[in-house]
Amino acid sequence: MSEPAVSVVMAVKNAERYLAQALDSIAAQTFTDYEVVIVDGSSTDASLRIAASYAKVRTIQQQGTGFMGAWNEGIAVSRAPYIALLDSDDYWVADKLATQMDYVRAHPGTDCVIGHVRFFLEPGVTAPPPGFKPSLLEGSHVGYIPGTSLIRRDVFDRLGPFEERWTITSDLVWFARLREVGMRIGVLDRIMLHKRVHGGNLSYTTPKPTYQNELTRLLKESLDRRRGSVPPRPGGD
């Protein structure tokens, strides 16, 4: 079996309410040379049945725990030279992969390509959850987040995987490290990701003290690295 150009990695746990829309947005991509790796965290709903109904999708059972651990396991078994990540409750625009692959072909030294994200309230949700800035629902925003990104596989070899020691900020830590070490990031001025806002979002249901504590630790470690007092972390504990 030949290697696909892009591996799409998705962590899933009891995602039947939204999963079909996420997978539909992958199936609708105008760029078709991809595989989808779903890492299932012991779902008890119809998630596995939904995933099995889509072409190019293979599902593995998560061996460890946690959202970032699922991503790391999916990346480890994926086969393509480029990695894309999509949350099971979000969806892409149809030319997301095509536009980003065109960019990396035109700029072969690029390590990561990101785009804009548009946040939207889940139908029936009348107000964003606590911790979410309502202003983010206006327009679109440059998204240094996994869902907008296309990442060269060897970036994970050089930078390390997503650090599983963080409860909520692992992706922020990873992108901060990406910029700190001078990786080449392309930024496209167009929407790539539609990100759903609802009461179950991990980002908004994590206790505020946990989020603030991790941000403080993140800033401290970043400053320490710049001062040379802490060696760069390859990822994990």
Helices and strands as residue ranges (DSSP letters): E 6-12, H 19-27, E 34-40, H 47-52, E 57-61, H 67-77, E 82-85, E 91-92, H 96-106, E 112-121, G 134-137, E 141-142, G 146-148, E 150-152, H 153-159, H 170-180, E 185-197, H 202-205, H 208-227
